[in-house]
Amino acid sequence: MHRRRDRRRRLRAVADASSGNPSRRPRQASSDSQDRRPSLAALRAARDELHVQPQRPEFRTRAQDQQDAFCESRSQGVLEEGEWSVSAEGTPQGAVISPLLANVYLHYVFDLWAKQWRGREATGNVIVVRYADDIVVGFEHEADARRFWDAMRTRFEQFGLELHGEKTRLLEFGRHAAGRRQRRGLGKPETFTFLGFMFICGRSRRGAFLLHRKTRVDRMRARLQEIKRTLRKRMHATIPEQGKWLKSVVTGYCAYHAVPTNIRAFGRFRYHVMRLWLRTLRRRSQKDKMTWARLSKIAGDWLPTPRILHPWPSERFAVKHPR
């Protein structure tokens, strides 16, 4: 009986509190229960503290972290030729957030506009490839290429952007470029570089057109210089430690550059890495007797052999766009 009465009293108190009757309300909870159950005023105070004390992790969100990272990247400034400068506009050159913001910005400035221009203005096939701020556009007709160039320049000027004068150029490239230039008495088709590769109009063993991709020589030379400086620092490490590090370097290089028609360039890269490794081992002691034959056996255990890892562009395109 007592339990039923207590239960009825609690139900009446809840009903009166929900109906707004001020005469009959449940007793206020103790101070300990108030601390465990934050009220609306406490939540509002916590929301105000988000702006006053953003370092408190319990009141932060992912969007605020991204915004603070962007503001922090702008406030860090840029170091150019030994001079430190801070700007409230743009992003630092070489910063991690720079390509992300470039992709977001150019998606609306260029990607959507180029898709619209291709559907309305182009008279032939148009292929657009963009990575960050590097763009390659292929056209079937030269007239479309020239009109697109003028329209793109005007489009970028509206948003305060401009094309690079030395890197932006119009060239004849493709399956019929070599034959057309030969009929006009000109030389071989021009080449262009994109994402660390040099693209060349070549021929297969059967004489058909074949797009050749070669690693840029300047990029390979710069990478070898970095490996040389690091090997100097690791000179007195053991051969297994050096081999483990070189294996990771060559494997990462191979994962990107091991494309069809580029097997020779990757073989040269591995050969030059072996030469740098041999010089480093010989510098450790004047009585060192390391020979090329011995190093070749060691490199066979650690360095990966040259082989193609990526499929041909036609096979990759067929997977994504089956007919």
MARZALO-412898 format. One record per residue (C-alpha): residue in one letter; x, y, z. Coordinates in pm, whole numbers, plus 50000, padded with zeros to 5 digits. Each point is the difference from the previous one (the first is absolute). Layout:
MARZALO-412898
AXYZ...
This chain:
MARZALO-412898
M500005000050000H502725024650088R501804992649676R496855006949796R499465033250178D503575011049938R499694990449635R496745019849962R501595030550162R502934998749759L497694996849700R497905029650118A503115021050054V501244992749646A496585007649854D499775033150187A503515009949894S499304992549632S496665018750011G501615031050149N498175000250335P502265020750232S498224989150317R501024963849978R503514993749867P502514973550090R502695008650246Q503205013749858A502794975449970S503055002250217S503115019449898D501744967949893S497194990949758Q500035035449854D503674996449920R499394967349819R497045013449797P500935032549823S497135024049950L499295021649695A501805029450160A503074978650056L499994989349634R499735036149890A502935009250223A502014971649852R499145012249650D501255034850087E503234985250128L500644984749658H500985034249870V501725012050314Q502024968450071P500274979449678Q502784978550148R497564979450208P499694966949812E496604990050144F498225028949824R501724997849659T498754987549665R501734987449688A498955030549797Q501525023150258D503234980149992Q500195003849621Q499275037250023D502665004950269A502514980249790F499325022749704C500355031550212E503164986250159S501534992649658R499395035949893S501435014550320Q503204979649978G501255020049704V502394991149719L503814998049992E501335010449658E503725005649935G500675004250371E497295026350051W496994992950221S496655015249902V496464995350131S496975006149780A496304998050081E499184990549638G500664967849815T501794969150131P503714993650061Q501984985849709G500604963050055A497634997150296V497934968650049I496715018949983S500895018249676P499124971849753L496814992650196L498795035949969A501125000849635N497844969649924V496985014750173Y500445033949833L500734987349648H497124975550015Y497585029149975V502225023449800F501194975249736D498514964850020L496325008949988W500635027649749A502064977449770K497264973650007Q497445026049901W502255014149724R500614965349857G496284993349973R499115033749845E502965012749800A502154970349893T499564985749649G502124968850064N501224977750279V501555017050306I501954983150281V500835019150320V502504987750260R500775021050309Y502134993150306A500045028950249D501045029849785D501524979849711I497614996449705V500254981349669V497175003549747G499814980049676F497955010849697E499064983449676H500005032749804E502515028350026A497275026549978D498414986650319A503375001450176R500585036549913R496475010650100F500284980950326W503365016550074D498525034849960A496904991150201M502074984650280R502215030850023T496925021950031R498474976650256F503095000550221E500275038049982Q496525002750150F501264982350314G503385017050024L501964971049847E502364998949704L501624973149787H503714993050029G501655016449701E502814974549959K498114968050079T496815007549807R500354991549632L498084985449707L501644970649824E499104973849742F499944966050161G498414966449940R499634971549756H500155020749678A502345027750122A503214984649861G498564994249651R498495034749975R503185017150111Q502044979349758R497765010849710R500545036350098G503754995250015L500245002850379G501804978250253K498694975550257P497015009450218E500785019850312T500024983850342F498495011850327T500484991750368F497244991650245L500154985450353G503674990949981F499844983349656M500935011149651F497384990649739I501344991249654C498334990649672G501724966749930R499654968149803S499564964050103R502044971149863R497384994949731G500175036449894A496675010950149F499535031150210L500954995550366L500045025850276H503324998750183R500365011550359K503495006650133T501105011750341R501185036049999V503785001150011D500155030050231R497674983450251M502074968149998R503215019750047A498535019150293R498834967750163L503454984449962Q501585030450164E497704995850300I500944963350025K503685009249984R499725024750286T498054975350213L502514972249934R502765022950127K498125003250328R499444962350017M503544991549894H500984981250315A496754980950036T500044962949937I499384986349652P496614984850097E498865033650138Q501115018149685G498464973249782K496685001950183W499855037649954L501014998649631K497414973049941S497245022850125V501285028549782V500274979649680T496694982450065G498205033250041Y501645013749687C499024968749808A496405001750120Y499565033249818H502394998549703A499684963249900V497625006949710P500134984649651T502715014449769N501975012250304I501854968350101R503375013249879A499765031750208F499244979850311G502934977049923R502325030249977F498695012750332R500774966950169Y503464999249842H500875035050128V498734990950348M502364970250000R502915022449899L499265024450280W499764971250244L503374986349883R501725033750044T498555003850347L501224965750110R503485006549861R500255033150185R499514983450338S503594987150007Q503165003149794K500464962350018D496524992349877K499944973449728M496435003649882T499734991349631W497235004449746A499424962549980R499564997350376L497725030250010S497894985349719K499304969650217I499125022250296A497755021849785G498264968949869D498964992050355W498705034850083L499165020749691P496994990049787T500664991049638P498565022149723R496574988549889I496765015949884L497375003550272H497345021249830P497754988149715W499835015949660P497775031049978S497594981849766E499474971950251R499425024050290F497615020749790A498094968749897V499474990550366K498565033950093H498075005449674P498924966049861R498424999949657
